[in-house]
């Protein structure tokens, strides 16, 4: 068992009974954005789908102490995504599909941001009014069957089946 993984995941599962799936990653783009004071910037359509349900948790060193759990849970609150500063990304969902799609949009938003910043030009932020209006529309468009990911998850599974269906065993 990974002790740090257990601290993080058990904290969320213990407090958020709707979070039946918790994903946590340490990707290069996710960690890069987690080190930026401004966090995730409103610069892409992908980031719009994340920002309204995104929290931040300050780095306290490797997650090896039980006393970090309440702060982790409080920082996630009722949100679906969390950037762990100087550490990585975390998403939750009522289903694997929902948690995965939340992570896909968060990770892709981070990758877009890192690439946009590396170009050196001035970044264009999406206005708050557009973010607020677009988030609500995007959430309802991606919820066939009641959970986020209902639209894209079946297609992702079909693609995976074509590549290697052994994951079903």
Rosetta blueprint (number, residue, H / E / L):
1 X L
2 X L
3 X H
4 X H
5 X H
6 X H
7 X H
8 X H
9 X H
10 X H
11 X H
12 X H
13 X H
14 X H
15 X H
16 X L
17 X L
18 X L
19 X L
20 X L
21 X E
22 X E
23 X E
24 X E
25 X E
26 X L
27 X L
28 X H
29 X H
30 X H
31 X H
32 X H
33 X H
34 X H
35 X L
36 X L
37 X L
38 X L
39 X L
40 X L
41 X L
42 X L
43 X L
44 X L
45 X H
46 X H
47 X H
48 X H
49 X H
50 X H
51 X H
52 X L
53 X L
54 X E
55 X E
56 X E
57 X E
58 X L
59 X L
60 X L
61 X L
62 X L
63 X L
64 X L
65 X L
66 X H
67 X H
68 X H
69 X H
70 X H
71 X H
72 X H
73 X H
74 X H
75 X H
76 X H
77 X L
78 X L
79 X L
80 X L
81 X E
82 X E
83 X E
84 X E
85 X L
86 X L
87 X L
88 X E
89 X E
90 X E
91 X E
92 X E
93 X E
94 X L
95 X L
96 X H
97 X H
98 X H
99 X H
100 X H
101 X H
102 X H
103 X H
104 X H
105 X H
106 X H
107 X H
108 X H
109 X H
110 X H
111 X H
112 X H
113 X H
114 X H
115 X H
116 X H
117 X H
118 X H
119 X L
120 X L
121 X L
122 X L
123 X L
124 X L
125 X L
126 X L
127 X L
128 X H
129 X H
130 X H
131 X H
132 X H
133 X H
134 X H
135 X H
136 X H
137 X H
138 X H
139 X H
140 X H
141 X H
142 X L
143 X L
144 X H
145 X H
146 X H
147 X L
148 X L
149 X L
150 X L
151 X L
152 X L
153 X H
154 X H
155 X H
156 X H
157 X H
158 X H
159 X H
160 X H
161 X H
162 X H
163 X H
164 X H
165 X H
166 X H
167 X H
168 X H
169 X L
